Amino acid sequence: MIIIREASEKDAHNAIIYSKIVGDESDNLSFSGDEFNKTIEDEIKIFHDHAVAKNEIFLVAYLDGKLVSMADISSSRKKRRQHVGEFGISVMKAYWGLGIGRIMIETMITFCRESGIIKKLNLVANAKNTSAIRLYKSLGFKHEGTLIKDFYVNGEFLDSVCMGMIID
Ligand SMILES: CC(C)(COP(=O)(O)OP(=O)(O)OC[C@H]1O[C@@H](n2cnc3c(N)ncnc32)[C@H](O)[C@@H]1OP(=O)(O)O)[C@@H](O)C(=O)NCCC(=O)NCCS
């Protein structure tokens, strides 16, 4: 059974182990496993800060008790930018293609609609991450632009795709 809920203090240890693994499972996150150096205290603070902000959320998904996905929306506290959310997501590789990413993003979109604050949801994806970009398009995200040489992976510079969704 899959359980999707907001991250809290009790997820901090699992989140560190998880992040070190998923960082090395693809070239599509902004960090590799050995670069992930957050401490338990860092994670607890991040989860707490997201939980208290009305325009931020940090989700975890557990499948049969195992942490298999994390996703978050981060936003500004400033009035001029507080309506814009930026999301990030990962699913552990052994669980790709099962619909977990889709459910996590749908949950975040519902959160945005119910927040009453977020009016725009943005994301940035490595241009070679075609399965993720296809997923985002199918969920209603629109291509808004390209950031040239935004990633450096395996000796190669890669562009990023900016996508966004208006929240009504
Ligand atoms: C991108 C990512 C979050 C998608 O999560 P997911 O749980 O695999 O996504 P879903 O299963 O909901 O949907 C993936 C889509 O690709 C298709 N797909 C088919 N085979 C697949 C495979 N081997 N792996 C991934 N997706 C596959 C699925 O059918 C689905 O399309 P559909 O909804 O039209 O059926 C996940 O692949 C991931 O964590 N990748 C590494 C990190 C990353 O890229 N993060 C995003 C950075 S922008």
The ligand as an SDF file (V2000), in Angstrom:
LIG
                    3D

 48 50  0  0  0  0  0  0  0  0999 V2000
   10.7500   11.6430  -13.4870 C   0  0  0  0  0  0  0  0  0  0  0  0
   10.2300   10.7060  -12.4010 C   0  0  0  0  0  0  0  0  0  0  0  0
    9.9630   11.5160  -11.1390 C   0  0  0  0  0  0  0  0  0  0  0  0
    8.9210   10.0790  -12.8890 C   0  0  0  0  0  0  0  0  0  0  0  0
    8.4230    9.2510  -11.8550 O   0  0  0  0  0  0  0  0  0  0  0  0
    7.6090    7.8930  -12.1940 P   0  0  0  0  0  0  0  0  0  0  0  0
    7.0040    7.4020  -10.9400 O   0  0  0  0  0  0  0  0  0  0  0  0
    8.4850    6.9830  -12.9500 O   0  0  0  0  0  0  0  0  0  0  0  0
    6.4710    8.5080  -13.1400 O   0  0  0  0  0  0  0  0  0  0  0  0
    5.1140    7.8110  -13.5900 P   0  0  0  0  0  0  0  0  0  0  0  0
    5.2210    6.3470  -13.4540 O   0  0  0  0  0  0  0  0  0  0  0  0
    4.0080    8.5000  -12.8740 O   0  0  0  0  0  0  0  0  0  0  0  0
    5.0330    8.2790  -15.0890 O   0  0  0  0  0  0  0  0  0  0  0  0
    6.1190    8.1240  -15.9560 C   0  0  0  0  0  0  0  0  0  0  0  0
    5.6410    8.1190  -17.3720 C   0  0  0  0  0  0  0  0  0  0  0  0
    6.6530    7.5310  -18.1990 O   0  0  0  0  0  0  0  0  0  0  0  0
    6.2440    6.2560  -18.6570 C   0  0  0  0  0  0  0  0  0  0  0  0
    7.2660    5.2250  -18.5050 N   0  0  0  0  0  0  0  0  0  0  0  0
    7.2810    4.0840  -19.1570 C   0  0  0  0  0  0  0  0  0  0  0  0
    8.3340    3.3620  -18.8310 N   0  0  0  0  0  0  0  0  0  0  0  0
    9.0000    4.0350  -17.9100 C   0  0  0  0  0  0  0  0  0  0  0  0
   10.1830    3.7800  -17.1750 C   0  0  0  0  0  0  0  0  0  0  0  0
   10.9190    2.6670  -17.3390 N   0  0  0  0  0  0  0  0  0  0  0  0
   10.5830    4.6840  -16.3090 N   0  0  0  0  0  0  0  0  0  0  0  0
    9.8900    5.8200  -16.1460 C   0  0  0  0  0  0  0  0  0  0  0  0
    8.7650    6.0940  -16.8120 N   0  0  0  0  0  0  0  0  0  0  0  0
    8.3260    5.2300  -17.7040 C   0  0  0  0  0  0  0  0  0  0  0  0
    5.0630    5.9200  -17.7950 C   0  0  0  0  0  0  0  0  0  0  0  0
    4.2200    5.0700  -18.5090 O   0  0  0  0  0  0  0  0  0  0  0  0
    4.4440    7.2760  -17.5410 C   0  0  0  0  0  0  0  0  0  0  0  0
    3.7100    7.7410  -18.6230 O   0  0  0  0  0  0  0  0  0  0  0  0
    2.1190    7.7030  -18.5550 P   0  0  0  0  0  0  0  0  0  0  0  0
    1.7210    8.4350  -17.3160 O   0  0  0  0  0  0  0  0  0  0  0  0
    1.7010    8.3760  -19.8230 O   0  0  0  0  0  0  0  0  0  0  0  0
    1.7580    6.2390  -18.4890 O   0  0  0  0  0  0  0  0  0  0  0  0
   11.2440    9.5570  -12.0980 C   0  0  0  0  0  0  0  0  0  0  0  0
   11.5290    8.9000  -13.3020 O   0  0  0  0  0  0  0  0  0  0  0  0
   12.5320   10.0240  -11.4700 C   0  0  0  0  0  0  0  0  0  0  0  0
   12.6280   10.1730  -10.2600 O   0  0  0  0  0  0  0  0  0  0  0  0
   13.5730   10.2400  -12.2780 N   0  0  0  0  0  0  0  0  0  0  0  0
   14.8860   10.6410  -11.7450 C   0  0  0  0  0  0  0  0  0  0  0  0
   14.8650   12.0120  -11.1270 C   0  0  0  0  0  0  0  0  0  0  0  0
   14.1930   13.0130  -12.0170 C   0  0  0  0  0  0  0  0  0  0  0  0
   14.3120   12.9720  -13.2270 O   0  0  0  0  0  0  0  0  0  0  0  0
   13.4610   13.9530  -11.4040 N   0  0  0  0  0  0  0  0  0  0  0  0
   12.7980   15.0010  -12.1280 C   0  0  0  0  0  0  0  0  0  0  0  0
   13.7240   16.1240  -12.3350 C   0  0  0  0  0  0  0  0  0  0  0  0
   12.9260   17.4190  -13.2960 S   0  0  0  0  0  0  0  0  0  0  0  0
  1  2  1  0
  2  3  1  0
  2  4  1  0
  2 36  1  0
  4  5  1  0
  5  6  1  0
  6  7  2  0
  6  8  1  0
  6  9  1  0
  9 10  1  0
 10 11  2  0
 10 12  1  0
 10 13  1  0
 13 14  1  0
 14 15  1  0
 15 16  1  0
 15 30  1  0
 16 17  1  0
 17 18  1  0
 17 28  1  0
 18 19  1  0
 18 27  1  0
 19 20  2  0
 20 21  1  0
 21 22  1  0
 21 27  2  0
 22 23  1  0
 22 24  2  0
 24 25  1  0
 25 26  2  0
 26 27  1  0
 28 29  1  0
 28 30  1  0
 30 31  1  0
 31 32  1  0
 32 33  2  0
 32 34  1  0
 32 35  1  0
 36 37  1  0
 36 38  1  0
 38 39  2  0
 38 40  1  0
 40 41  1  0
 41 42  1  0
 42 43  1  0
 43 44  2  0
 43 45  1  0
 45 46  1  0
 46 47  1  0
 47 48  1  0
M  END
$$$$
